[in-house]
Amino acid sequence: MRNPMLSMLLTGALALSAAPVVADWTLDAERSAVTYVTIKAKDIAENNRFQELHGHIDDSGQVVVSLMLDSVETLIPIRNERMRDILFETTNYKEAQLQAQLDPKLLASLPVGQIQRVAAEGQLTLHGQSQQLTLSMLVGRLDVNTVMVASTEPLLIEASKFGLSDRVEKLREIAGLQSISEAVPVVFVVTFTQKTAAVSE
C-alpha cells in the first residue's frame, strides 16, 4: 500500500535536487556606468566617469558598488592626475563605496521584462566620510539571471560633507578658474548577473 507521507517526502527531495542554487548577484562592469558632472566658471559643465567598478547584491538585498578612484576619467590626462592626487588622494583612499538596501523579495519575484520604481535608503563613503542618501531608482529584470538598477534622479554630492572643500579650492587655484561648484550630480546604471548551479545528486 502506498504511503502518502513517504510520497510527499520523496517529491520534496526531488524538487530540491532539481532546484538551482542562487548565488549573489555580481556587478557586470561592461554594462554599468557611474558618471558625474562638474561645473566650473559658473556655467561650464563637463562629464566625468569612473572606468573601474565592482559590486554585488547579497541574499539579503544589500547592494554594494565600489568605485575605484584611480580610474576617474575626465578626458584630460592632467586633470585626471589632479583629481587622483589632489581631490581624491587615491594613495590613501582607493575607492568610494555606495551601499543601499533592496527588498530581496523584489529580486526574486520581478518577472523578466518588468521594471519597478524603488526608493531606498543608502550610504556613500568617500574620503573617509560617510553620508546617508535616499536613492530613487528603477529596477528591471533583463533576463532570468540579469538585473539592471538605474537612478531616476541624480544624487547630489556636496564636497563639504566629505571634507573635500579645501581640495576643490586647491584645484580651482591650480587651474586658474573663477569657480568650481562643490555640488556634483551623480547618475548611475549598474547591471548585475547571477550564476545558478544545480545541486549535485
C-alpha positions in Angstrom: 0.0 0.0 0.0 1.4 3.4 -0.9 2.5 5.6 2.0 1.2 9.2 1.3 3.8 10.7 3.7 6.7 8.9 2.1 5.4 10.0 -1.3 5.4 13.6 -0.2 8.9 13.4 1.2 10.3 11.8 -2.0 8.6 14.5 -4.1 10.1 17.3 -1.9 13.5 15.7 -2.1 13.3 15.5 -5.9 12.2 19.1 -6.2 15.1 20.3 -4.0 17.6 18.3 -6.0 16.4 19.9 -9.2 16.2 23.5 -7.9 19.0 25.9 -8.7 21.3 27.3 -6.0 21.2 31.1 -6.4 24.5 32.9 -5.9 24.9 36.6 -5.0 24.4 39.0 -7.9 27.7 40.3 -9.3 28.2 43.7 -11.0 28.8 43.5 -14.7 31.2 46.3 -15.3 30.9 46.2 -19.1 27.2 47.0 -18.8 27.4 49.5 -16.0 28.3 53.2 -15.7 28.6 55.8 -12.9 29.0 59.4 -14.2 29.0 62.8 -12.6 29.0 66.4 -13.9 31.4 69.1 -12.7 30.6 72.8 -13.2 33.3 75.4 -13.5 33.5 79.1 -14.2 29.8 79.3 -13.2 28.2 77.6 -16.2 30.7 75.3 -18.0 29.6 71.7 -17.4 31.8 68.6 -18.1 31.0 64.9 -17.9 33.3 62.6 -15.9 33.1 58.9 -15.1 34.7 56.0 -13.4 36.1 53.2 -15.6 36.5 50.5 -12.9 33.6 49.4 -10.9 33.0 46.4 -8.6 29.9 45.3 -6.7 27.3 42.8 -5.7 23.9 42.2 -4.2 23.8 39.6 -1.4 20.9 37.3 -0.4 19.5 39.9 2.0 19.2 42.5 -0.8 22.2 44.6 0.4 23.7 46.4 -2.7 27.4 47.4 -2.6 29.0 49.3 -5.5 32.7 50.3 -5.3 34.2 53.0 -7.5 37.9 52.7 -8.0 39.0 56.3 -7.7 42.2 55.8 -9.7 40.0 55.0 -12.7 38.5 58.5 -12.9 38.2 59.7 -16.5 37.7 63.4 -17.3 39.1 63.1 -20.9 42.0 65.3 -20.0 45.1 63.5 -18.7 46.5 66.3 -16.5 43.0 66.7 -15.0 42.8 63.0 -14.3 46.1 63.3 -12.4 44.9 66.2 -10.4 41.7 64.5 -9.5 43.5 61.4 -8.3 46.3 63.2 -6.4 44.7 66.4 -5.1 40.9 65.7 -4.8 40.6 62.0 -4.1 44.0 61.4 -2.6 44.0 57.9 -4.0 47.3 57.0 -2.3 45.2 56.9 0.9 41.7 56.4 -0.4 41.4 53.8 -3.1 37.7 53.7 -3.5 34.3 55.3 -2.9 31.5 52.9 -1.9 27.8 53.2 -2.4 25.5 50.9 -0.4 21.7 50.5 -0.5 19.1 48.1 0.7 16.7 46.4 -1.7 13.8 44.1 -0.8 15.2 40.6 -1.6 11.6 39.6 -2.5 11.6 42.1 -5.3 14.7 40.5 -6.9 13.1 37.0 -6.5 9.7 37.9 -7.9 10.3 40.6 -10.6 9.3 39.0 -13.9 11.6 39.2 -16.9 10.9 42.3 -18.9 9.3 44.2 -16.0 10.6 47.4 -14.4 9.7 48.7 -11.0 10.3 52.1 -9.4 12.0 51.8 -6.0 13.1 54.2 -3.3 15.9 53.0 -1.0 18.0 54.4 1.8 21.7 54.3 1.1 25.1 55.4 2.2 28.0 56.9 0.3 31.5 56.5 1.8 34.1 58.8 0.3 37.5 60.2 1.6 36.9 58.5 4.9 33.5 60.1 5.5 30.0 58.6 5.2 26.7 60.3 4.4 23.2 58.9 4.3 21.3 59.2 1.0 17.9 58.5 -0.4 18.0 56.8 -3.8 15.3 56.9 -6.4 15.8 54.0 -8.8 14.3 51.8 -11.5 14.9 48.1 -11.1 14.4 46.0 -14.2 14.9 42.3 -14.9 16.5 41.9 -18.3 16.5 38.1 -18.2 16.4 35.3 -15.7 20.0 36.0 -14.5 20.3 39.7 -15.2 19.0 42.7 -13.2 19.6 46.4 -14.1 19.4 49.2 -11.5 19.3 52.8 -12.7 19.0 56.2 -10.9 15.9 58.2 -11.8 17.2 61.3 -10.0 20.8 62.5 -9.7 22.5 62.0 -6.4 23.7 65.5 -5.3 27.1 65.0 -3.6 28.4 68.0 -1.7 32.2 68.3 -1.3 31.9 69.9 2.2 30.2 66.8 3.6 33.2 64.7 2.8 35.9 67.1 3.9 36.8 68.0 0.3 36.1 71.7 0.2 39.7 72.7 0.6 40.8 70.3 -2.1 38.2 71.7 -4.5 39.6 75.2 -3.8 43.1 73.9 -4.5 42.0 72.5 -7.8 40.4 75.9 -8.6 43.6 77.8 -7.8 45.8 75.4 -9.8 43.5 75.6 -12.9 43.1 79.4 -12.6 39.4 79.2 -12.6 36.9 81.7 -11.3 34.9 78.9 -9.6 34.3 75.2 -9.3 31.0 74.0 -7.9 31.1 72.0 -4.7 27.8 70.2 -5.5 28.1 67.4 -8.0 25.2 65.4 -9.5 25.9 61.7 -9.9 23.9 59.2 -12.0 24.3 55.5 -12.4 23.2 52.5 -14.4 24.5 49.2 -13.0 23.9 45.7 -14.2 24.1 42.6 -12.0 24.3 39.0 -13.1 24.0 35.8 -11.2 25.1 32.2 -11.9 22.9 29.3 -11.0 24.1 25.7 -10.4 22.1 22.6 -9.9 22.6 20.8 -6.6 24.5 17.6 -7.2 22.6 14.4 -6.6 
